[in-house]
Amino acid sequence: MRKWIFITTILVTMLGLVACGNTSNNSSAGGKQTSSGKTEFLTIGAPPASSALYGYWVAATKAIEKVYPELKFTVTESQGAVDISKRVRNGMVPVGNSVSSTDYESYNGLGSFKDEPFKDLRLIWYFDSTPIQWIVTKDSGVKELIDLNGKKFNPGSTNSSAEAITKIVFEELGIEPDYFPAVQADAADAVVNRQIIGTSKAGPAPDSFVQQIQGSLDIDLLSIPEEDIKKITEKYKYLVPYTIPAGTYEGIDYDVHTVTVLMGAQTTSKLPKDIGYKMLKAISEDGKNDIDTAYPIGAKNDITELTLNSQVPLHAGAVQYLKEIGIEVPEELIPPEYEE
């Protein structure tokens, strides 16, 4: 009898150890973090490694780990904004790079997420703007967006935010090009080979993609008529007016008026409050210099100002940090789970 009691005790102990081991493995997978104070492993869904934004996330996670060594990150590539949002929605990654237009659609069940609103979506911060840039060859004679009617034009890389926003803006303005669908590299080749007269790109200004085309031929950048900027941004709240200053690109000696989307960090209401708080505090304070060195194009951006442009609720940890530094957070950005 004692022998069987002894064996049973050993088996129970072994099962307990296995259960503890499984809990640790679930945490490292990035989907079930806790606020226990132990080391937390999180996966970040980032844009492709060829993007400067991938470099931003490598720098940002290293900076956060330096300030809060109990947080450990793995940065993984994705196919872009919609792909990352889907991964965040289904719990494959707890945090992902976000685009304000895709955030809005995901939260409200529009566009790529039609009739599938995701009300658990939360924003931790926005860190940069990516203006929409409409590039045309100088010899096309196109000087205004309306001149694109009937012309062969690539609206942006297939399934990209540039493509979606271009089509929204053009529809609003009654512009009907002869659309040439293509991924980014093929669109650039088509412009250079004169198959089409131009393309769209969402990215920082100056953007290496635009400069690549400019290295092969003379280009112009098109503006949204100033009287239409307000109409577009009032209807599409996730779009923000943006001016690319004259001289940003060689030979472009005029201001370009367009709209921009914001790049940031999306998560869900399930991410513990303390983790969101630590992430935003680190990238805003002690880790900022390291990030600015690795991603200098965003060094002058005001993260707080960009973040308050969100059209989806902020993460509870982000609200806590912003309030601590004296920011008045709009009521509509405070999530229901937030507690002082």
Legacy VTK file of the C-alpha trace (Angstrom):
# vtk DataFile Version 3.0
C-alpha trace
ASCII
DATASET POLYDATA
POINTS 340 float
0.000 0.000 0.000
2.806 2.392 0.987
4.524 1.526 -2.305
1.487 2.654 -4.310
1.173 5.879 -2.281
4.862 6.590 -2.958
4.455 6.000 -6.708
1.313 8.169 -6.833
3.141 11.011 -5.079
5.955 10.863 -7.636
3.495 10.896 -10.541
1.617 13.921 -9.159
4.904 15.776 -8.668
6.013 14.987 -12.239
2.685 16.160 -13.670
3.018 19.413 -11.745
6.478 20.004 -13.209
5.202 19.307 -16.721
2.329 21.742 -16.237
4.769 24.437 -15.097
6.892 23.757 -18.139
3.883 24.078 -20.444
2.958 27.417 -18.898
6.445 28.724 -19.650
6.239 27.538 -23.247
2.882 29.249 -23.777
4.362 32.528 -22.591
7.296 32.284 -24.990
4.898 31.740 -27.882
3.782 35.318 -27.390
0.070 34.798 -26.884
-0.502 34.451 -23.118
1.502 37.062 -21.254
0.881 37.727 -17.581
1.832 40.581 -15.287
3.513 38.239 -12.787
6.814 40.108 -12.797
8.611 37.178 -14.432
10.351 37.362 -17.804
7.781 37.919 -20.536
8.361 36.763 -24.125
6.530 38.682 -26.849
6.498 38.362 -30.630
6.241 41.536 -32.712
4.601 41.371 -36.146
6.686 43.705 -38.319
6.719 44.692 -42.012
9.088 42.851 -44.402
12.811 43.021 -43.545
13.395 45.136 -46.669
11.353 47.924 -45.068
12.886 50.642 -42.890
10.011 49.939 -40.496
11.450 46.497 -39.774
14.610 48.274 -38.641
12.501 50.513 -36.428
11.049 47.513 -34.624
14.429 45.881 -34.130
15.712 49.113 -32.593
12.552 49.715 -30.529
12.487 46.238 -29.002
16.182 46.392 -28.138
15.617 49.771 -26.496
12.691 48.419 -24.454
14.691 45.363 -23.368
17.529 47.645 -22.269
15.180 49.587 -19.963
13.037 46.627 -18.924
15.166 43.447 -19.194
12.219 41.339 -18.001
10.636 41.887 -21.439
12.076 39.800 -24.277
11.026 40.268 -27.907
11.195 38.389 -31.191
10.605 40.461 -34.336
8.999 38.521 -37.198
8.334 39.535 -40.805
4.883 39.736 -42.365
3.322 40.529 -45.725
2.119 43.977 -44.690
-0.516 45.912 -42.767
-3.533 43.662 -43.339
-1.529 40.494 -42.661
-0.230 41.899 -39.357
-3.711 43.000 -38.297
-5.049 39.507 -38.966
-2.278 38.014 -36.827
-3.062 40.377 -33.962
-6.789 39.681 -34.259
-6.352 35.895 -34.107
-3.750 35.982 -31.315
-0.769 34.814 -33.371
1.184 37.885 -32.212
0.399 40.066 -29.190
1.805 43.272 -30.734
2.192 44.312 -34.358
3.105 47.252 -36.540
-0.043 49.128 -37.462
-1.289 51.595 -40.062
-4.007 54.027 -38.971
-6.218 53.280 -41.977
-6.042 49.519 -41.381
-6.585 50.026 -37.643
-9.770 51.942 -38.373
-11.044 49.274 -40.779
-10.177 46.418 -38.433
-11.882 48.045 -35.440
-15.025 48.998 -37.370
-15.334 45.989 -39.699
-14.664 47.809 -42.974
-12.518 47.249 -46.063
-10.484 44.050 -45.735
-12.415 43.298 -42.523
-15.895 43.998 -43.872
-18.620 42.974 -41.413
-15.995 41.657 -38.954
-15.423 44.488 -36.444
-12.757 43.805 -33.831
-13.617 45.879 -30.765
-10.733 44.420 -28.726
-8.194 46.298 -30.875
-6.005 48.750 -28.919
-3.289 51.203 -29.912
-0.147 51.630 -27.800
1.425 54.446 -29.837
1.962 55.975 -33.290
5.535 56.877 -34.185
5.639 58.103 -37.788
3.690 59.412 -40.765
3.688 57.778 -44.175
2.311 60.275 -46.704
0.727 59.027 -49.903
2.925 60.068 -52.832
1.580 60.088 -56.386
4.461 59.873 -58.852
4.141 60.580 -62.583
6.722 60.863 -65.338
7.448 64.462 -66.282
7.019 63.723 -69.993
3.461 62.456 -69.355
2.326 66.071 -69.127
0.192 65.244 -66.068
0.228 68.161 -63.634
-2.932 67.573 -61.573
-4.672 64.484 -60.236
-7.659 65.066 -62.522
-5.295 64.642 -65.493
-4.983 60.947 -64.577
-8.439 60.206 -65.991
-8.109 57.410 -68.534
-4.309 57.130 -68.097
-2.546 53.882 -67.181
-1.583 54.271 -63.538
-0.614 51.929 -60.706
-2.555 52.819 -57.526
0.073 51.236 -55.264
1.448 47.795 -54.556
-1.338 45.198 -54.584
-3.079 44.910 -51.187
-1.068 47.804 -49.760
-2.370 50.781 -47.790
-1.233 53.021 -50.679
-3.539 51.171 -53.078
-6.520 51.321 -50.722
-6.114 55.018 -49.910
-5.431 56.008 -53.515
-8.676 54.391 -54.615
-10.616 56.037 -51.777
-9.250 59.502 -52.550
-9.647 59.156 -56.309
-13.228 57.929 -55.959
-14.005 60.884 -53.690
-12.538 63.304 -56.260
-14.109 61.623 -59.299
-10.761 60.554 -60.774
-10.826 57.396 -62.908
-7.428 56.211 -64.156
-6.933 53.047 -66.151
-5.615 51.086 -63.180
-2.558 48.885 -63.669
-2.405 46.429 -60.736
1.092 45.306 -59.742
3.358 44.707 -56.783
5.817 47.462 -55.953
8.850 46.231 -57.931
6.780 45.520 -61.052
5.096 48.919 -60.807
8.500 50.657 -60.732
9.627 48.686 -63.797
6.411 49.564 -65.629
6.951 53.291 -64.974
10.609 53.213 -66.040
9.723 51.187 -69.179
6.917 53.668 -70.053
4.172 51.037 -69.812
2.353 53.313 -67.365
2.689 56.978 -66.506
2.981 56.672 -62.740
2.427 54.924 -59.452
1.551 55.517 -55.779
3.667 54.947 -52.690
2.972 55.317 -48.982
6.195 56.013 -47.150
8.415 58.570 -45.457
9.498 61.557 -47.530
12.017 61.266 -49.042
11.237 57.670 -49.906
13.843 55.359 -51.435
11.257 53.887 -53.837
10.504 57.329 -55.274
14.217 58.083 -55.505
14.783 54.787 -57.306
12.367 55.803 -60.070
13.793 59.312 -60.102
17.221 57.823 -60.754
15.972 56.572 -64.144
13.764 59.424 -65.356
12.390 62.847 -64.450
9.252 62.822 -62.324
6.621 65.081 -60.807
4.604 64.596 -57.617
0.898 65.408 -57.664
-1.052 67.271 -54.979
-4.614 67.004 -53.737
-6.294 70.361 -54.412
-6.186 72.256 -51.116
-9.957 72.800 -51.109
-10.424 68.997 -51.190
-8.034 68.128 -48.346
-10.530 69.130 -45.654
-13.387 67.239 -47.326
-11.341 64.031 -47.507
-9.934 64.162 -43.979
-13.317 64.963 -42.449
-14.875 61.941 -44.127
-11.934 59.596 -43.514
-10.863 60.404 -39.962
-7.773 58.196 -40.116
-6.241 60.379 -42.852
-4.276 63.456 -41.778
-3.276 66.436 -43.987
0.421 66.399 -44.903
2.756 68.669 -46.861
5.959 67.392 -48.456
8.151 70.513 -48.483
9.712 71.822 -51.678
13.211 70.441 -52.127
12.514 67.144 -50.358
13.248 65.492 -53.699
15.761 66.850 -56.165
13.993 68.812 -58.885
10.684 69.043 -56.995
10.773 72.752 -56.152
7.180 73.076 -54.920
5.226 71.943 -51.861
3.202 68.771 -52.383
-0.127 68.635 -50.536
-1.345 65.145 -49.740
-2.660 62.991 -46.893
-0.847 60.651 -44.582
-1.539 57.575 -42.533
0.202 56.908 -39.234
2.432 53.973 -38.314
2.277 52.540 -34.819
1.982 49.635 -32.413
-1.303 47.741 -32.230
-2.326 45.168 -29.666
-5.502 43.963 -27.968
-7.222 44.493 -24.640
-5.680 41.183 -23.522
-2.140 42.587 -23.332
-1.461 43.255 -19.632
-1.602 46.903 -18.657
1.920 46.950 -17.219
3.480 45.659 -20.451
1.865 48.335 -22.613
2.877 50.939 -20.037
6.514 49.796 -19.984
6.749 49.667 -23.772
5.458 53.219 -24.280
7.483 54.648 -21.393
10.703 53.057 -22.674
10.374 54.252 -26.269
9.364 57.739 -25.103
12.082 58.247 -22.495
15.278 56.256 -21.804
15.145 54.257 -25.041
14.368 57.174 -27.360
17.966 58.087 -28.255
18.785 54.526 -29.307
15.696 54.377 -31.515
16.404 57.799 -33.060
19.929 56.676 -33.960
18.635 53.572 -35.742
15.565 55.278 -37.266
16.614 58.947 -37.702
13.748 59.821 -40.048
11.363 59.671 -37.084
13.576 61.452 -34.560
11.676 64.754 -34.690
8.225 63.219 -34.454
6.080 63.935 -31.403
4.861 60.468 -30.421
2.254 61.817 -28.024
0.740 64.118 -30.640
0.641 61.356 -33.245
-0.875 58.876 -30.784
-3.719 61.215 -29.849
-4.789 61.130 -33.537
-5.877 57.511 -33.038
-9.345 56.542 -34.207
-9.388 53.394 -32.039
-9.126 53.138 -28.224
-5.680 53.278 -26.651
-4.253 50.417 -24.630
-4.838 50.795 -20.884
-1.081 50.969 -20.268
-0.733 53.769 -22.811
-3.515 55.738 -21.110
-1.786 55.290 -17.751
1.553 56.559 -19.091
0.053 59.551 -20.904
-1.897 60.606 -17.823
1.233 60.288 -15.691
3.078 62.777 -17.894
0.189 65.224 -17.721
-1.596 64.507 -21.012
-5.365 64.888 -21.116
-6.539 61.768 -22.918
-9.825 62.219 -24.835
-12.663 60.179 -23.358
-13.243 58.303 -26.613
-9.670 56.950 -26.528
-9.968 55.474 -23.021
-10.867 51.762 -23.221
-13.581 50.284 -20.967
-11.040 48.071 -19.143
-8.928 51.033 -18.009
-8.775 51.675 -14.270
-6.869 54.471 -12.540
LINES 1 341
340 0 1 2 3 4 5 6 7 8 9 10 11 12 13 14 15 16 17 18 19 20 21 22 23 24 25 26 27 28 29 30 31 32 33 34 35 36 37 38 39 40 41 42 43 44 45 46 47 48 49 50 51 52 53 54 55 56 57 58 59 60 61 62 63 64 65 66 67 68 69 70 71 72 73 74 75 76 77 78 79 80 81 82 83 84 85 86 87 88 89 90 91 92 93 94 95 96 97 98 99 100 101 102 103 104 105 106 107 108 109 110 111 112 113 114 115 116 117 118 119 120 121 122 123 124 125 126 127 128 129 130 131 132 133 134 135 136 137 138 139 140 141 142 143 144 145 146 147 148 149 150 151 152 153 154 155 156 157 158 159 160 161 162 163 164 165 166 167 168 169 170 171 172 173 174 175 176 177 178 179 180 181 182 183 184 185 186 187 188 189 190 191 192 193 194 195 196 197 198 199 200 201 202 203 204 205 206 207 208 209 210 211 212 213 214 215 216 217 218 219 220 221 222 223 224 225 226 227 228 229 230 231 232 233 234 235 236 237 238 239 240 241 242 243 244 245 246 247 248 249 250 251 252 253 254 255 256 257 258 259 260 261 262 263 264 265 266 267 268 269 270 271 272 273 274 275 276 277 278 279 280 281 282 283 284 285 286 287 288 289 290 291 292 293 294 295 296 297 298 299 300 301 302 303 304 305 306 307 308 309 310 311 312 313 314 315 316 317 318 319 320 321 322 323 324 325 326 327 328 329 330 331 332 333 334 335 336 337 338 339
